[in-house]
Amino acid sequence: GGPFVVFVRDISTLDQAQRALADSQSLLSKAFDNSPLLMTISDPSTGRGLAVNDTFCRVSGFSREEVVGRTSVEFGWVGVDERERVARELAQKGKVTDLKLNCRSKDGRAVICRYFGDIVRTTQGERLFAVAEDITEHLRTAEQVRELNRDFVAFLENTSDFVYFKDANGRFRFCSQALATISGHASWREMIGKSDLDVFPQELARIYIDEDVPVLRDGTALLDKVDPFFDASGTRKWASTSKWPVFDEQGTVAGVFGISRDITSRKAVEQDLIAARNEADTANRVKSEFLANMSHEIRTPLNGILGYVQLDRKSTRLNSSHANI
């Protein structure tokens, strides 16, 4: 029944802040759990794990129970040397930036990670928040690409054939050193971006460009065409040329891949064989004519002799008949 005082405090802003904080924590938790990167939270003073995400468990093969409360060395994720590398980085810089770590999964598989770590201060003390990317397959693929590139370059620099790839505009993307040498280039890399008109005499360049037209336009291959070329000394020679269209992912012709092989020696042999065959044909024709003439010449006196013989036989028979009479 007496007077009283009521205090009302506006907590709308506080409520909104609490809701926003809860939402942020929820989002961070989801990002942590669902990130494609390996994430860990540990105590920097002891190195013992406090939390790991699903990706870490999947890549490493270790469960949360095996990780939490133990160091990465204890459960076998990294060796002592790798752990000391991380500790040195933290001591010198206060964080770890792009450190390549050699790790090992629970089943003994080698895993190579790009490791990032930073110390975060929380109400519960300092925490080492670490993010790692599994680059094992990336490095393996990169090494395979490097090996393939080394093999490819070795092929280009050692093959005696004229190998080349030109884009849809007729510009060289790569070629063999043999082709670069006959066109006066010290390295095949100097040919990149050049066209046939930049490299060869115009009369030859027009032949090569005209060959490319149906390949680029219709996507049809050119096979075993004999083309002229000049070697490094300027001697005219011959090559057997084949060209194929190269298609992009959309099925459009993106360039021309070609191989030309020096067949000058083979062509010389073929020409010698043709000349020998022509000579043989001429000799056979002359022999036939000679034999025909000789046959005629021989038959002419023989016919005369045979005529005399026949006359002699008739005369002998006639004389014999008169004697009988």
Backbone hydrogen bonds, N-H to C=O, Kabsch-Sander energy under -0.5 kcal/mol:
donor,donor_aa,acceptor,acceptor_aa,energy
8,V,6,V,-0.5
11,I,9,R,-0.8
15,D,11,I,-3.2
16,Q,12,S,-2.5
17,A,13,T,-2.5
18,Q,14,L,-2.7
19,R,15,D,-2.5
20,A,16,Q,-2.7
21,L,17,A,-2.7
22,A,18,Q,-2.6
23,D,19,R,-2.6
24,S,20,A,-2.7
25,Q,21,L,-2.7
26,S,22,A,-2.3
27,L,23,D,-2.8
28,L,24,S,-3.0
29,S,25,Q,-2.5
30,K,26,S,-2.4
31,A,27,L,-2.9
32,F,28,L,-2.7
33,D,29,S,-2.6
34,N,30,K,-2.7
35,S,31,A,-1.0
38,L,132,A,-2.8
39,M,37,L,-0.5
40,T,130,A,-2.2
41,I,51,A,-2.7
42,S,128,L,-1.9
43,D,48,R,-2.3
46,T,43,D,-0.6
47,G,43,D,-3.7
49,G,67,V,-0.7
49,G,70,R,-2.5
50,L,41,I,-3.6
51,A,41,I,-1.9
53,N,39,M,-1.8
54,D,33,D,-0.8
57,C,53,N,-1.7
58,R,54,D,-2.6
59,V,55,T,-2.8
60,S,56,F,-2.7
61,G,57,C,-1.9
67,V,63,S,-1.0
67,V,64,R,-0.5
68,V,64,R,-2.8
69,G,49,G,-2.9
70,R,67,V,-2.1
72,S,47,G,-0.5
75,F,71,T,-1.9
77,W,72,S,-1.9
78,V,72,S,-1.2
83,R,79,G,-2.1
84,E,80,V,-2.3
85,R,81,D,-1.6
86,V,82,E,-1.8
87,A,83,R,-2.1
88,R,84,E,-2.4
89,E,85,R,-2.0
90,L,86,V,-2.4
91,A,87,A,-2.3
92,Q,88,R,-2.3
93,K,89,E,-2.9
94,G,89,E,-0.7
94,G,90,L,-1.5
95,K,89,E,-0.7
96,V,117,G,-3.3
98,D,96,V,-0.5
99,L,115,Y,-2.4
100,K,98,D,-0.5
101,L,99,L,-0.7
101,L,113,C,-2.8
103,C,101,L,-0.8
103,C,111,V,-3.4
104,R,77,W,-2.1
105,S,109,R,-2.8
106,K,60,S,-3.1
108,G,105,S,-1.8
111,V,103,C,-2.3
113,C,101,L,-2.4
114,R,133,E,-2.2
115,Y,99,L,-2.8
115,Y,113,C,-0.6
116,F,131,V,-3.0
117,G,96,V,-2.2
118,D,129,F,-2.3
119,I,94,G,-0.9
120,V,118,D,-0.5
120,V,127,R,-3.5
122,T,120,V,-0.5
122,T,125,G,-1.9
125,G,122,T,-1.5
127,R,120,V,-2.7
128,L,42,S,-3.1
129,F,118,D,-2.7
129,F,127,R,-0.8
130,A,40,T,-2.6
130,A,128,L,-0.6
131,V,116,F,-3.3
132,A,38,L,-2.8
133,E,114,R,-2.0
135,I,112,I,-2.4
135,I,133,E,-0.8
136,T,112,I,-0.6
139,L,135,I,-3.0
140,R,136,T,-2.3
141,T,137,E,-2.9
142,A,138,H,-2.7
143,E,139,L,-2.4
144,Q,140,R,-2.1
145,V,141,T,-2.5
146,R,142,A,-2.3
147,E,143,E,-2.6
148,L,144,Q,-2.7
149,N,145,V,-2.7
150,R,146,R,-2.6
151,D,147,E,-2.7
152,F,148,L,-2.6
153,V,149,N,-2.8
154,A,150,R,-2.5
155,F,151,D,-2.3
156,L,152,F,-2.6
157,E,153,V,-2.4
158,N,154,A,-1.0
158,N,155,F,-0.7
159,T,155,F,-2.3
162,F,260,S,-3.2
163,V,161,D,-1.0
164,Y,258,G,-2.1
165,F,174,F,-2.2
166,K,256,V,-2.7
167,D,171,R,-2.6
168,A,254,A,-1.1
170,G,167,D,-2.3
172,F,194,K,-2.9
173,R,165,F,-3.4
174,F,165,F,-1.2
176,S,163,V,-2.6
177,Q,156,L,-2.8
178,A,156,L,-0.5
180,A,176,S,-1.8
181,T,177,Q,-2.8
182,I,178,A,-1.7
183,S,179,L,-1.0
184,G,181,T,-1.6
185,H,180,A,-3.1
190,E,187,S,-1.4
191,M,188,W,-1.5
192,I,189,R,-0.9
193,G,172,F,-3.1
194,K,191,M,-2.2
198,D,195,S,-0.6
199,V,195,S,-0.9
199,V,196,D,-0.8
200,F,196,D,-3.1
204,L,201,P,-0.6
205,A,201,P,-3.0
206,R,202,Q,-2.5
207,I,203,E,-0.9
208,Y,204,L,-2.4
209,I,205,A,-2.7
210,D,206,R,-2.4
211,E,207,I,-1.6
212,D,208,Y,-1.2
213,V,209,I,-1.1
215,V,211,E,-0.7
216,L,212,D,-2.7
217,R,213,V,-2.9
218,D,214,P,-2.4
219,G,214,P,-0.7
219,G,215,V,-0.9
220,T,214,P,-1.0
222,L,243,K,-2.8
225,K,241,T,-2.8
227,D,225,K,-0.6
227,D,239,A,-3.1
229,F,237,K,-2.0
231,D,235,T,-2.2
234,G,231,D,-2.0
237,K,229,F,-3.6
239,A,227,D,-2.8
240,S,261,R,-2.7
241,T,225,K,-3.5
241,T,239,A,-0.6
242,S,259,I,-2.2
243,K,222,L,-3.0
244,W,257,F,-2.9
246,V,255,G,-2.4
248,D,252,T,-2.6
251,G,248,D,-1.8
254,A,246,V,-3.7
255,G,246,V,-1.1
256,V,166,K,-2.9
257,F,244,W,-2.7
258,G,164,Y,-2.7
259,I,242,S,-2.4
260,S,162,F,-2.1
261,R,240,S,-2.0
263,I,238,W,-2.4
264,T,238,W,-0.6
267,K,263,I,-3.1
268,A,264,T,-2.3
269,V,265,S,-2.3
270,E,266,R,-2.6
271,Q,267,K,-2.5
272,D,268,A,-2.4
273,L,269,V,-2.7
274,I,270,E,-2.5
275,A,271,Q,-2.8
276,A,272,D,-3.0
277,R,273,L,-2.7
278,N,274,I,-2.6
279,E,275,A,-2.7
280,A,276,A,-2.8
281,D,277,R,-2.8
282,T,278,N,-2.7
283,A,279,E,-3.1
284,N,280,A,-2.9
285,R,281,D,-2.3
286,V,282,T,-2.9
287,K,283,A,-2.9
288,S,284,N,-2.6
289,E,285,R,-2.6
290,F,286,V,-2.9
291,L,287,K,-3.0
292,A,288,S,-2.4
293,N,289,E,-2.8
294,M,290,F,-3.2
295,S,291,L,-2.6
296,H,292,A,-2.2
297,E,293,N,-3.1
298,I,294,M,-3.1
299,R,295,S,-2.7
300,T,296,H,-1.9
302,L,298,I,-1.7
303,N,299,R,-2.8
304,G,300,T,-1.6
305,I,301,P,-2.8
306,L,302,L,-3.4
307,G,303,N,-2.0
308,Y,304,G,-2.3
309,V,305,I,-2.7
310,Q,306,L,-2.5
311,L,307,G,-2.4
312,D,308,Y,-2.7
313,R,309,V,-2.5
314,K,310,Q,-2.2
315,S,311,L,-2.5
316,T,312,D,-2.5
317,R,313,R,-2.3
318,L,314,K,-2.1
319,N,315,S,-2.4
320,S,316,T,-2.0
321,S,317,R,-1.7
322,H,318,L,-2.0
323,A,319,N,-1.9
324,N,320,S,-1.7
325,I,321,S,-1.5
